[in-house]
Amino acid sequence: MKFGTKVIHAGIEPDEATGAVMTPIYMTTTYAQKRPGEHKGYEYSRTQNPTRTTLEKNIAALENTKYGLCFASGMAAIDAIMRMLQPGDEVISSNDVYGGTYRLLKQVYEKVGIKSHFIPMQDTNKVLECINENTKMIWVETPTNPLLNIIDLEAIGKIAKENDLIFAVDNTFATPCLQNPIDFGAHISMHSVTKYLGGHSDVVMGAVAVNDDELAEKLYFHQNSIGAVPSPFDAFLVLRGLKTLHIRMERHSENGKAVAEFLQNHPKIDKVYYPGFESHPNHEVAKKQMSNFGGMVSFTLKGDDIDETLDIISKLKIFTLAESLGGVESLIGHPATMTHASIPPEVRHKTGVLDSLIRVSVGIEDKDDLIADLEQAFNS
Ligand code: P1T
């Protein structure tokens, strides 16, 4: 089945009880049992729920994996993955990651003896230099949030295999429509479903896709034991959102390219971060592992002045200043004070998250209106 068919059909059957074509929202906590253990496959909705099961099957199919698991948020999904580690274990992570991921690894997991090394993984040799006898996991975000760095999944996959490490990828920015990390050697593909998979800025959810039976068993155990699961209603909303993922990603990518090109030619702009540019340092890797470049674009202003930056943002009329990304509407963010505020300034400056860095999640509106909006904000 091709991707555009999978989003609509994979794992989705008409409802057995009624024939309903759309997956019903099973708003139930629990399920009747004839005798203890004698039931129709469902016992309690933290453990399993039919609406969630359908979504999990669909996400697994989109990521070419056997198993898909949904969580109450992207952070809950990352937490379920990290809980596979033991005190003394170490993680090698890309240095440009979502601020919440950095905070979880630094402020939650380091306290229980799990150390993370944040390194620029665009140069894969740096990963080899960092591996020691305690290393257990490589954590990669690609494209990265917010600088759109591209990390070579195939190269990291080889390193993980040779060194017997768990290789996990945060695939939020690309989505399974543009990139399937498992096909490049990753063991785990993780999503903030809140973003493109939900696609309409009305759900907070996370997901993990894996092929390996043992990894799946551990993750199911964490999903049930910790209990950070999404509601059936949210599962329904995401099933509905996913049906248009391929069409939305096509338009996000088209509009992202148009906005990046406009910014590249504007005299007020210093640098544009967009993996679709031939001048992007890892453009060739992006072309190898992604089928298109998505709708995320970041840029800095000449002079790196924070007041001018915030002033321009405040003049926008179509782009809304808000945390998050990946919805049909265009959003704009200021990572230094918003999504990446939990990263100390000296650390974020080193990775390029400057005071004038602006991140745009280019929506699927008409691109001429988006460009006109940016133009008026720059020029007024
Ligand atoms: O917000 P939540 O669903 O818990 O997902 C966390 C998360 C994980 N990974 C990536 C790459 C993310 O971008 C996020 C959340 N990011 C934002 C809220 C943001 O505006 O960047």
Residues whose N, C-alpha, C, O or C-beta is under 5 A from the ligand:
A	BS01	P1T	S73 G74 M75 Y98 N145 D170 T172 S192 T194 M205 E323 S324 L325 T339
